[in-house]
Amino acid sequence: MKADAEQQIVDSGLDRTLARWCLGLAGNPRIALRLWNGAEYCFVDGKPVAEVEIRDRSVLLGLLRSPSMAFGEGYARGLVEVHGDFYDFICEVSAALSRRSARFYRLQKLGSQLAALRSNTLSRAKDNVHRHYDLGNDFYRLWLDERMVYTCAYYEHPEMTLAEAQLAKLDHVCRKLRLQPGQTVVEAGCGWGALALHMAEHYGVTVTAYNNSHEQVKYAREQAQLRNLSDRVTFIEDDYRNIVGRYDVFVSVGMLEHVGLRNFRTLGSIIARSLKPGGLGLVHTIGRSNPRPPDPWIARRIFPGGHIPSLGEMAAVFEPFRFSVLDVENLRLHYGRTCRAWLQNFEQVADKVRQMYGSEFVRTWRLYLAGSSAAFRYGTLQLYQVLFAPHGNNDVPWTRRYQYESLPAAE
């Protein structure tokens, strides 16, 4: 009995040390820990934002090796539980991690450069897209807006609904590109086709849209037929590297994150050969305030092969081809609100999703959506819209005023 008591004291002291180390790696957020044996630890003054229950010692040890992977897998599998408001907890941890990571700029930049060594080949890119976007249109239809827009919304007015803000985003992009009836547009990575259809229907342009996702292209083609736009919008199930033809406008919304840092220059070369000398282009992408490697849990569970670039890393798309960068807008807070709206919609249909894919899937996506919203609000995630033109194109706007004025509707 005495030996057992002594062992409990040793274990308790070790567990306390491990708990303190884990919270230190997370930037010392205002949270408490409860372990599998009932022991509770809180190393902050005042009331913690939430209490995290760790139900197995292996998770605690894993947090020391790879915090993101251990927490993500532990939460998804039910070995970690959060007591308190889940979103507030995620925001607190995101803010703490951001403060801590500010001290490791050079190390994170090196990690980003090493990650660039892995290339998204055509076959690998196809598989990566399949694992995320081909989960099923029925799944995404449960919590996206009616246009199935899965990118940052534009809350032009604070009272806007998600659907209204997504429509405002489509028009914001179209205004930036100064779309005119009769122009030709190529879109790289078109999702479920909302932007391509909107450009054709409301701005009178002809669109050729490329996408690797079979499910998304199938849906987009159906929508084009329903809206009598098949003669003006062509959806091609193929990789952006196989774009052919010359166009007045190039646009990519939410694809650069999947290209892979090593292929940024390749994308730039595709744009250069596709865009007419007097054309305009726009790239809309999630970005970071500083270079860092992909999050390992996100790479495994959500976006395999993805890389979220810093603004400096994005220059590899533009600089080698002497594009003139005309405008860079950051919609960071808009995406934080968008992800929060998606999370709220997702929670309302969580039981249906659980029936479709199981509890582990629900917990995985809850963490992903909450973490994304928090990272835009308190972490290092940004949302860049970069407007550019080919070198020598002087037929470009003098000011930004036109971006906020309504264009005449197409006939």
C-alpha positions as CSV (number, residue, x, y, z in Angstrom):
1,M,0.0,0.0,0.0
2,K,2.8,2.4,0.9
3,A,4.5,1.7,-2.5
4,D,1.3,2.4,-4.3
5,A,0.8,5.7,-2.5
6,E,4.4,6.7,-3.3
7,Q,3.9,5.8,-7.0
8,Q,0.8,7.9,-7.1
9,I,2.8,10.9,-5.8
10,V,5.5,10.3,-8.4
11,D,2.9,10.0,-11.2
12,S,1.1,13.1,-9.9
13,G,4.3,15.2,-9.9
14,L,5.2,13.9,-13.4
15,D,1.7,14.6,-14.7
16,R,1.7,18.1,-13.3
17,T,5.0,18.8,-15.0
18,L,3.8,17.4,-18.3
19,A,0.6,19.4,-18.0
20,R,2.6,22.6,-17.4
21,W,4.9,21.9,-20.4
22,C,1.9,21.2,-22.7
23,L,0.2,24.5,-21.8
24,G,3.6,26.3,-22.3
25,L,3.8,24.9,-25.8
26,A,0.3,26.3,-26.5
27,G,1.4,29.8,-25.3
28,N,-0.1,29.4,-21.8
29,P,-3.8,30.0,-22.7
30,R,-6.3,30.6,-19.9
31,I,-7.5,27.1,-19.7
32,A,-7.5,24.3,-17.1
33,L,-6.6,20.7,-17.6
34,R,-8.4,17.6,-16.1
35,L,-6.5,14.3,-16.5
36,W,-7.8,10.7,-16.8
37,N,-7.2,10.1,-13.1
38,G,-9.3,13.1,-12.0
39,A,-6.3,15.4,-11.3
40,E,-7.0,19.0,-12.2
41,Y,-4.4,21.7,-13.0
42,C,-4.8,25.4,-13.6
43,F,-1.7,27.6,-13.9
44,V,-3.4,30.9,-14.7
45,D,-4.9,33.6,-12.4
46,G,-8.7,34.1,-12.5
47,K,-11.3,31.9,-14.0
48,P,-10.2,29.8,-17.0
49,V,-12.0,30.1,-20.3
50,A,-12.6,26.4,-20.4
51,E,-11.5,23.1,-19.0
52,V,-9.9,20.4,-21.2
53,E,-10.3,16.9,-20.2
54,I,-7.6,14.5,-21.3
55,R,-8.8,10.9,-21.0
56,D,-5.6,9.1,-21.8
57,R,-1.9,9.7,-20.9
58,S,-0.9,9.0,-24.5
59,V,-2.6,12.2,-25.5
60,L,-0.7,14.2,-22.9
61,L,2.6,12.7,-24.2
62,G,1.6,13.3,-27.8
63,L,1.0,17.0,-27.1
64,L,4.7,17.3,-26.3
65,R,5.7,15.8,-29.6
66,S,3.1,17.4,-32.0
67,P,0.5,19.6,-30.2
68,S,-1.7,20.1,-33.3
69,M,-1.8,16.4,-34.3
70,A,-2.2,15.1,-30.8
71,F,-5.0,17.5,-29.9
72,G,-6.8,17.2,-33.3
73,E,-6.7,13.4,-33.3
74,G,-7.5,13.2,-29.6
75,Y,-10.5,15.5,-29.9
76,A,-11.8,13.7,-33.0
77,R,-11.6,10.3,-31.3
78,G,-13.2,11.5,-28.1
79,L,-10.0,11.1,-26.0
80,V,-10.1,14.9,-25.4
81,E,-13.2,16.8,-24.3
82,V,-13.7,20.5,-23.9
83,H,-15.9,21.7,-21.0
84,G,-17.2,25.2,-21.6
85,D,-17.9,27.2,-24.8
86,F,-16.0,25.4,-27.5
87,Y,-15.6,28.4,-29.8
88,D,-14.3,30.6,-27.0
89,F,-11.8,27.9,-26.1
90,I,-10.5,27.7,-29.6
91,C,-10.2,31.5,-29.8
92,E,-8.2,31.6,-26.6
93,V,-5.8,28.9,-27.7
94,S,-5.4,30.5,-31.2
95,A,-4.5,33.9,-29.6
96,A,-2.0,32.3,-27.2
97,L,-0.4,30.3,-30.0
98,S,-0.1,33.4,-32.2
99,R,1.7,35.2,-29.4
100,R,4.1,32.3,-28.9
101,S,4.8,31.7,-32.6
102,A,5.9,35.4,-33.1
103,R,9.2,34.4,-31.5
104,F,10.0,31.7,-34.1
105,Y,9.8,33.5,-37.5
106,R,13.0,32.1,-39.0
107,L,12.3,28.6,-37.9
108,Q,8.8,28.7,-39.3
109,K,10.1,30.2,-42.6
110,L,12.6,27.3,-42.9
111,G,9.8,24.8,-42.3
112,S,7.8,26.5,-45.0
113,Q,10.7,26.2,-47.4
114,L,11.2,22.5,-46.6
115,A,7.5,21.9,-47.1
116,A,7.9,23.3,-50.6
117,L,10.1,20.3,-51.6
118,R,6.9,18.2,-51.9
119,S,5.3,18.7,-55.2
120,N,1.6,18.3,-56.0
121,T,1.8,16.2,-59.2
122,L,-1.3,16.0,-61.4
123,S,-2.3,12.6,-59.9
124,R,-1.6,13.7,-56.3
125,A,-3.5,17.0,-56.8
126,K,-6.5,15.0,-58.1
127,D,-6.4,12.7,-55.1
128,N,-6.1,15.6,-52.7
129,V,-9.2,17.3,-54.2
130,H,-11.1,14.1,-54.1
131,R,-10.5,13.6,-50.4
132,H,-12.0,16.9,-49.5
133,Y,-14.3,18.2,-52.2
134,D,-15.8,14.9,-53.3
135,L,-17.2,14.1,-49.8
136,G,-20.6,14.5,-51.4
137,N,-22.7,17.5,-52.5
138,D,-25.4,16.5,-50.0
139,F,-23.0,17.1,-47.2
140,Y,-21.9,20.6,-48.2
141,R,-25.5,21.5,-49.2
142,L,-26.5,21.0,-45.5
143,W,-24.5,24.0,-44.2
144,L,-23.3,26.2,-47.1
145,D,-25.5,28.9,-48.7
146,E,-27.9,28.1,-51.5
147,R,-25.2,29.0,-54.1
148,M,-22.8,26.5,-52.6
149,V,-20.0,29.1,-52.2
150,Y,-17.2,27.6,-50.1
151,T,-14.9,30.6,-49.9
152,C,-14.7,33.9,-47.9
153,A,-17.9,36.0,-48.0
154,Y,-17.9,39.8,-48.2
155,Y,-19.9,41.4,-45.5
156,E,-20.3,44.7,-47.2
157,H,-22.8,45.7,-44.5
158,P,-22.7,44.3,-41.0
159,E,-26.3,43.1,-40.9
160,M,-25.8,40.8,-44.0
161,T,-26.7,37.2,-43.9
162,L,-24.2,34.6,-45.1
163,A,-26.1,34.2,-48.4
164,E,-26.2,38.0,-48.9
165,A,-22.5,38.3,-48.1
166,Q,-21.6,35.5,-50.6
167,L,-23.5,37.3,-53.3
168,A,-21.7,40.5,-52.4
169,K,-18.4,38.7,-52.7
170,L,-19.2,37.5,-56.2
171,D,-20.1,41.1,-57.3
172,H,-17.0,42.4,-55.5
173,V,-14.8,40.1,-57.6
174,C,-16.6,41.0,-60.8
175,R,-16.3,44.8,-60.2
176,K,-12.6,44.4,-59.4
177,L,-12.1,42.7,-62.8
178,R,-14.1,45.3,-64.6
179,L,-16.1,42.7,-66.5
180,Q,-17.7,43.8,-69.7
181,P,-20.2,42.0,-71.9
182,G,-18.5,39.9,-74.6
183,Q,-15.3,39.3,-72.7
184,T,-13.8,35.8,-72.2
185,V,-12.9,34.6,-68.7
186,V,-11.0,31.6,-67.5
187,E,-11.5,30.4,-64.0
188,A,-9.0,28.1,-62.2
189,G,-10.7,26.1,-59.5
190,C,-14.3,26.9,-59.8
191,G,-15.9,25.1,-56.8
192,W,-19.6,24.4,-57.5
193,G,-19.6,27.0,-60.2
194,A,-21.2,30.0,-58.4
195,L,-18.8,32.6,-59.6
196,A,-18.7,31.3,-63.2
197,L,-22.5,31.3,-63.4
198,H,-22.8,34.7,-61.8
199,M,-20.3,36.3,-64.2
200,A,-22.0,34.9,-67.2
201,E,-25.6,35.7,-66.1
202,H,-25.0,39.2,-64.7
203,Y,-22.0,40.5,-66.6
204,G,-22.5,39.0,-70.0
205,V,-19.1,37.2,-70.3
206,T,-18.2,33.8,-71.6
207,V,-16.5,31.6,-69.0
208,T,-14.3,28.5,-69.2
209,A,-13.9,27.0,-65.7
210,Y,-11.5,24.3,-64.6
211,N,-11.8,22.1,-61.6
212,N,-10.4,18.7,-60.5
213,S,-13.4,17.7,-58.4
214,H,-15.8,15.4,-60.2
215,E,-18.7,16.0,-57.8
216,Q,-18.3,19.8,-58.0
217,V,-18.1,19.8,-61.8
218,K,-21.1,17.6,-62.1
219,Y,-23.2,19.9,-59.9
220,A,-22.0,23.0,-61.7
221,R,-23.0,21.6,-65.1
222,E,-26.4,20.8,-63.8
223,Q,-26.8,24.3,-62.5
224,A,-25.7,25.7,-65.9
225,Q,-28.4,23.7,-67.6
226,L,-31.1,24.7,-65.1
227,R,-30.2,28.4,-65.6
228,N,-29.9,28.1,-69.4
229,L,-26.2,29.2,-69.2
230,S,-24.6,26.1,-70.8
231,D,-23.9,28.1,-74.0
232,R,-21.9,30.7,-72.0
233,V,-20.2,28.6,-69.3
234,T,-18.1,25.6,-69.9
235,F,-17.0,23.5,-66.9
236,I,-14.0,21.3,-67.5
237,E,-13.0,18.5,-65.1
238,D,-9.3,19.0,-65.3
239,D,-6.2,20.5,-63.6
240,Y,-5.3,24.2,-63.9
241,R,-2.1,23.1,-65.5
242,N,-4.0,22.0,-68.6
243,I,-5.7,25.4,-69.3
244,V,-5.6,26.2,-73.0
245,G,-6.6,29.3,-74.9
246,R,-6.2,33.1,-74.4
247,Y,-8.7,35.1,-72.4
248,D,-9.5,38.7,-71.4
249,V,-9.7,37.8,-67.7
250,F,-8.1,35.2,-65.4
251,V,-9.6,34.5,-62.0
252,S,-9.0,32.0,-59.2
253,V,-10.9,32.1,-56.0
254,G,-9.8,29.6,-53.2
255,M,-7.5,27.5,-55.3
256,L,-4.0,28.8,-54.6
257,E,-4.1,27.1,-51.2
258,H,-4.1,23.7,-53.0
259,V,-1.4,24.4,-55.6
260,G,1.6,23.8,-53.3
261,L,4.4,26.3,-52.9
262,R,6.6,24.5,-55.3
263,N,4.1,25.0,-58.1
264,F,3.5,28.7,-57.7
265,R,5.8,29.6,-60.5
266,T,4.1,27.0,-62.7
267,L,0.7,28.7,-62.0
268,G,2.2,32.1,-62.9
269,S,3.4,30.7,-66.3
270,I,-0.1,29.3,-66.9
271,I,-1.6,32.8,-66.2
272,A,1.0,34.5,-68.4
273,R,0.2,32.3,-71.4
274,S,-3.5,32.5,-70.9
275,L,-4.0,36.2,-70.3
276,K,-4.2,38.6,-73.2
277,P,-1.9,41.6,-73.1
278,G,-4.7,44.0,-72.2
279,G,-6.3,41.7,-69.6
280,L,-6.8,41.6,-65.9
281,G,-6.4,38.8,-63.3
282,L,-7.4,38.2,-59.7
283,V,-6.2,35.6,-57.2
284,H,-8.2,35.2,-54.0
285,T,-6.6,33.0,-51.4
286,I,-6.2,32.3,-47.8
287,G,-2.8,33.5,-46.7
288,R,-0.6,34.0,-43.6
289,S,1.0,37.0,-42.0
290,N,4.3,35.1,-42.1
291,P,5.7,32.0,-43.8
292,R,5.2,28.7,-41.9
293,P,4.7,25.0,-42.8
294,P,1.3,23.5,-43.2
295,D,-0.5,22.5,-40.0
296,P,0.1,18.7,-39.7
297,W,-3.4,17.8,-38.5
298,I,-5.1,20.0,-41.2
299,A,-2.9,18.3,-43.8
300,R,-3.9,14.9,-42.7
301,R,-7.5,15.3,-42.0
302,I,-8.8,18.3,-44.0
303,F,-6.5,19.6,-46.8
304,P,-3.8,17.1,-47.9
305,G,-1.2,18.7,-50.1
306,G,-2.2,22.2,-49.2
307,H,0.0,25.2,-48.4
308,I,-1.2,28.5,-47.1
309,P,1.3,31.2,-48.4
310,S,2.5,34.4,-46.9
311,L,2.2,37.5,-49.2
312,G,6.0,37.2,-49.9
313,E,5.6,33.6,-51.0
314,M,2.8,34.6,-53.3
315,A,5.2,36.8,-55.2
316,A,6.5,33.7,-56.9
317,V,3.2,33.7,-58.9
318,F,3.7,37.3,-60.1
319,E,7.3,38.5,-60.1
320,P,8.9,36.0,-62.6
321,F,6.4,37.1,-65.2
322,R,6.5,40.8,-64.5
323,F,2.8,41.1,-63.7
324,S,1.8,44.5,-62.4
325,V,0.2,44.1,-59.0
326,L,-2.6,46.7,-58.9
327,D,-4.4,46.1,-55.7
328,V,-4.1,43.9,-52.6
329,E,-7.1,43.7,-50.2
330,N,-7.2,41.7,-47.0
331,L,-10.6,40.3,-46.0
332,R,-9.3,38.5,-42.9
333,L,-12.2,39.5,-40.6
334,H,-14.7,38.7,-43.3
335,Y,-13.4,35.1,-43.4
336,G,-13.5,34.8,-39.7
337,R,-17.2,35.7,-39.7
338,T,-17.8,33.4,-42.7
339,C,-16.3,30.4,-40.9
340,R,-18.3,31.2,-37.8
341,A,-21.5,31.2,-39.9
342,W,-20.5,27.9,-41.4
343,L,-19.8,26.5,-37.9
344,Q,-23.2,27.6,-36.7
345,N,-24.9,26.1,-39.7
346,F,-22.9,22.9,-39.2
347,E,-23.9,22.6,-35.6
348,Q,-27.6,22.8,-36.6
349,V,-27.2,19.8,-38.8
350,A,-24.6,17.9,-36.8
351,D,-27.0,15.0,-36.1
352,K,-27.6,14.5,-39.8
353,V,-23.9,14.6,-40.5
354,R,-23.3,12.1,-37.7
355,Q,-25.8,9.7,-39.3
356,M,-24.0,10.1,-42.7
357,Y,-20.3,9.9,-41.6
358,G,-20.1,9.1,-37.8
359,S,-19.2,11.0,-34.7
360,E,-15.5,11.2,-35.4
361,F,-16.2,13.1,-38.7
362,V,-18.5,15.5,-36.9
363,R,-15.9,16.3,-34.2
364,T,-13.2,16.7,-36.9
365,W,-15.2,19.2,-38.9
366,R,-16.3,21.1,-35.8
367,L,-12.6,21.6,-34.8
368,Y,-11.7,22.6,-38.4
369,L,-14.4,25.2,-38.8
370,A,-14.0,26.6,-35.3
371,G,-10.2,26.6,-35.6
372,S,-10.3,28.4,-39.0
373,S,-12.6,31.1,-37.7
374,A,-10.4,31.7,-34.6
375,A,-7.2,31.7,-36.7
376,F,-8.6,34.5,-38.9
377,R,-9.7,36.5,-35.9
378,Y,-6.8,35.9,-33.5
379,G,-4.1,33.9,-35.3
380,T,-2.0,34.4,-38.4
381,L,-4.5,33.5,-41.2
382,Q,-5.2,36.3,-43.7
383,L,-7.5,36.5,-46.8
384,Y,-5.8,38.1,-49.8
385,Q,-7.4,39.3,-53.0
386,V,-4.6,40.3,-55.4
387,L,-5.6,42.2,-58.6
388,F,-2.9,42.2,-61.4
389,A,-2.3,42.9,-65.0
390,P,0.2,41.8,-67.6
391,H,3.3,43.9,-68.0
392,G,2.7,46.9,-70.2
393,N,-1.0,47.0,-69.8
394,N,-1.7,50.7,-69.1
395,D,-5.5,50.4,-69.5
396,V,-5.9,49.9,-65.8
397,P,-7.9,51.9,-63.2
398,W,-6.4,55.1,-61.7
399,T,-8.2,54.7,-58.4
400,R,-10.1,52.0,-56.4
401,R,-13.4,53.9,-56.6
402,Y,-14.8,51.7,-59.3
403,Q,-14.6,48.6,-57.1
404,Y,-17.4,50.0,-55.0
405,E,-19.7,51.3,-57.7
406,S,-22.4,49.1,-59.4
407,L,-21.7,48.2,-63.0
408,P,-24.5,48.2,-65.5
409,A,-26.2,44.8,-65.7
410,A,-25.7,42.7,-68.8
411,E,-28.4,42.6,-71.4
